């Protein structure tokens, strides 16, 4: 489940360059979200991810926290941790392996830092599915069919004008439902929070480039 975290988070904080020749109603809603995101000093939240198989079997629920500041982010779920200092990404598996990669190498994935750039200008088709109740629901399908998922449905809280829920349907028809809670869009996040400190991790943990 950890591998799907970044696609989920990227969708939840959509940036301004997503809107090209799509459903104008969906575009209006997303532009409102974009205007909000641009003004955020820092973002912190709790998250819940529920996995359901194609046959409807509940495969369990995971919880964790995320913090985002510009190009930097920190994601924690149990002992697992993904930290990006704006240049390098460190992925600790919660045991004895830390995978290290450069930020620029993640350009082909859906990740928070890509979201906060112009990565999505031609990446999705989207349409407004519903505006009933307290949420706008927008269906987003990747233009590149090689992506690991079929579509993502995002739910925008009308009162807050921000995405707080997403459902991802993968190529095997499994579903991941992602919900943000305790969302703080004015979080004071010191840069030091996003620095990888080797001594915080097990001494025998191997770093793989």
C-alpha positions as CSV (number, residue, x, y, z in Angstrom):
1,X,0.0,0.0,0.0
2,X,2.9,2.4,0.7
3,X,3.7,2.7,-3.0
4,X,0.4,4.3,-3.7
5,X,0.7,7.0,-1.1
6,X,2.4,9.6,-3.4
7,X,-0.1,9.3,-6.2
8,X,-2.9,9.9,-3.6
9,X,-1.2,12.9,-2.1
10,X,-0.4,14.5,-5.4
11,X,-4.0,14.4,-6.4
12,X,-5.2,15.8,-3.1
13,X,-3.2,19.1,-3.5
14,X,-3.8,19.9,-7.2
15,X,-1.8,22.8,-8.6
16,X,-2.8,25.5,-11.0
17,X,-1.6,24.0,-14.4
18,X,-4.1,21.2,-14.5
19,X,-6.8,22.9,-16.4
20,X,-6.6,22.6,-20.2
21,X,-9.5,21.9,-22.5
22,X,-11.7,19.9,-20.1
23,X,-15.1,20.1,-18.4
24,X,-15.5,23.9,-17.8
25,X,-17.5,23.2,-14.6
26,X,-14.8,21.0,-13.2
27,X,-12.2,23.6,-14.2
28,X,-14.0,26.3,-12.2
29,X,-14.0,24.1,-9.1
30,X,-10.3,23.1,-9.5
31,X,-9.3,26.7,-10.1
32,X,-10.9,27.6,-6.8
33,X,-8.8,24.8,-5.2
34,X,-5.7,26.1,-6.9
35,X,-6.2,29.6,-5.6
36,X,-6.4,28.3,-2.1
37,X,-3.3,26.0,-2.4
38,X,-1.2,28.9,-3.7
39,X,-1.8,30.8,-0.5
40,X,-0.9,28.0,1.9
41,X,2.2,28.6,4.1
42,X,2.4,25.0,5.0
43,X,0.0,22.0,5.1
44,X,-0.3,19.3,7.7
45,X,-3.0,16.7,8.1
46,X,-3.8,13.2,9.3
47,X,-4.8,10.6,6.7
48,X,-6.7,7.4,6.5
49,X,-6.3,4.9,3.6
50,X,-8.8,2.1,3.1
51,X,-8.1,-0.7,0.7
52,X,-10.9,-2.7,-1.0
53,X,-10.4,-5.5,-3.5
54,X,-12.2,-5.8,-6.8
55,X,-14.5,-8.3,-5.2
56,X,-15.4,-5.9,-2.4
57,X,-13.2,-7.4,0.3
58,X,-11.9,-5.0,2.9
59,X,-8.1,-5.3,2.9
60,X,-7.6,-3.1,5.9
61,X,-7.1,0.5,6.8
62,X,-3.9,2.5,7.3
63,X,-3.4,5.8,9.1
64,X,-0.6,8.4,9.2
65,X,0.4,12.0,8.9
66,X,1.7,14.3,6.1
67,X,3.3,17.7,6.1
68,X,4.0,19.7,2.9
69,X,6.0,23.0,2.5
70,X,6.7,24.0,-1.1
71,X,8.9,21.3,-2.7
72,X,9.4,19.6,0.7
73,X,7.3,17.0,2.4
74,X,7.2,14.4,5.2
75,X,4.9,11.4,5.2
76,X,4.7,9.0,8.2
77,X,2.7,5.8,8.5
78,X,3.6,3.6,11.4
79,X,7.4,3.0,11.2
80,X,7.4,3.8,7.5
81,X,8.6,7.3,6.5
82,X,9.1,9.2,3.3
83,X,11.0,12.5,3.5
84,X,11.9,15.0,0.8
85,X,14.2,18.0,1.5
86,X,13.5,19.6,-1.8
87,X,16.3,17.9,-3.6
88,X,16.5,14.3,-2.4
89,X,13.8,11.8,-1.3
90,X,14.5,9.2,1.4
91,X,12.1,6.3,1.8
92,X,12.5,4.3,5.0
93,X,10.7,1.0,5.0
94,X,10.3,0.8,8.7
95,X,12.9,-1.9,9.1
96,X,16.4,-1.9,7.6
97,X,16.3,-0.2,4.2
98,X,16.4,3.4,3.2
99,X,15.9,4.1,-0.5
100,X,17.4,7.3,-1.7
101,X,16.5,9.1,-5.0
102,X,16.8,12.5,-6.5
103,X,13.8,14.8,-6.7
104,X,14.3,15.2,-10.5
105,X,14.1,11.4,-10.9
106,X,10.5,11.5,-9.7
107,X,9.2,13.4,-12.6
108,X,7.5,10.4,-14.1
109,X,5.5,9.7,-10.9
110,X,2.7,11.5,-9.2
111,X,4.2,13.0,-6.1
112,X,3.7,16.1,-3.9
113,X,6.6,17.9,-5.4
114,X,5.4,17.3,-8.9
115,X,2.0,18.5,-7.9
116,X,3.5,21.8,-6.7
117,X,5.2,22.4,-10.1
118,X,3.6,22.4,-13.6
119,X,3.6,18.6,-13.9
120,X,-0.1,18.2,-14.4
121,X,-0.8,20.6,-17.3
122,X,-1.4,17.7,-19.7
123,X,-1.7,14.7,-17.4
124,X,-5.4,14.3,-16.9
125,X,-8.8,14.5,-18.4
126,X,-11.4,15.4,-15.9
127,X,-15.1,16.1,-15.5
128,X,-17.6,17.2,-12.8
129,X,-19.6,14.1,-11.8
130,X,-21.7,15.6,-9.0
131,X,-22.2,18.7,-6.8
132,X,-24.8,17.2,-4.5
133,X,-24.5,17.7,-0.8
134,X,-21.4,19.2,0.8
135,X,-18.9,18.1,-1.9
136,X,-18.0,18.5,-5.6
137,X,-17.0,15.2,-7.1
138,X,-14.6,15.3,-10.0
139,X,-13.4,12.2,-12.0
140,X,-9.9,12.4,-13.3
141,X,-8.5,9.9,-15.8
142,X,-4.8,9.8,-16.8
143,X,-4.0,10.6,-20.4
144,X,-1.1,8.2,-20.3
145,X,-2.7,4.8,-20.1
146,X,0.5,3.3,-18.8
147,X,-0.2,4.7,-15.4
148,X,-0.8,2.2,-12.6
149,X,-4.4,3.4,-12.1
150,X,-7.5,3.8,-14.2
151,X,-9.0,6.9,-12.6
152,X,-9.1,9.0,-9.5
153,X,-12.3,10.5,-8.1
154,X,-11.6,13.6,-5.9
155,X,-14.1,15.2,-3.5
156,X,-13.8,18.9,-2.8
157,X,-15.3,20.3,0.4
158,X,-17.5,23.2,-0.8
159,X,-17.1,25.2,2.4
160,X,-13.3,24.9,2.5
161,X,-12.7,24.8,-1.3
162,X,-10.1,22.0,-0.8
163,X,-9.9,18.3,-1.7
164,X,-10.3,16.2,1.4
165,X,-11.1,12.8,-0.1
166,X,-10.1,10.7,-3.1
167,X,-10.8,7.2,-4.5
168,X,-8.3,5.6,-6.7
169,X,-9.3,2.7,-9.0
170,X,-6.2,0.7,-10.1
171,X,-5.8,-1.5,-13.2
172,X,-7.0,-4.6,-11.3
173,X,-10.2,-2.8,-10.1
174,X,-9.0,-2.6,-6.6
175,X,-9.9,0.7,-4.8
176,X,-8.0,2.8,-2.4
177,X,-10.1,5.4,-0.5
178,X,-8.1,8.3,1.0
179,X,-9.4,10.8,3.5
180,X,-7.7,13.8,5.1
181,X,-8.6,15.0,8.6
182,X,-7.4,17.6,11.0
183,X,-6.2,19.6,8.0
184,X,-4.1,22.7,8.9
185,X,-3.4,24.9,5.9
186,X,-1.5,27.5,7.9
187,X,1.0,25.1,9.5
188,X,4.3,26.5,10.7
189,X,6.8,23.9,9.4
190,X,10.5,24.6,10.0
191,X,12.8,23.6,7.2
192,X,14.6,21.3,9.6
193,X,11.5,19.1,9.7
194,X,12.3,18.0,6.2
195,X,16.0,17.2,6.6
196,X,17.1,13.6,6.6
197,X,19.1,12.9,9.8
198,X,20.8,9.5,9.6
199,X,21.0,9.1,13.4
200,X,17.2,9.0,13.7
201,X,17.2,5.6,11.9
202,X,18.5,2.2,12.8
203,X,22.3,1.9,12.7
204,X,22.1,-1.2,10.6
205,X,19.7,0.3,8.1
206,X,21.1,0.2,4.6
207,X,20.9,3.2,2.3
208,X,20.2,2.2,-1.3
209,X,20.7,4.8,-4.2
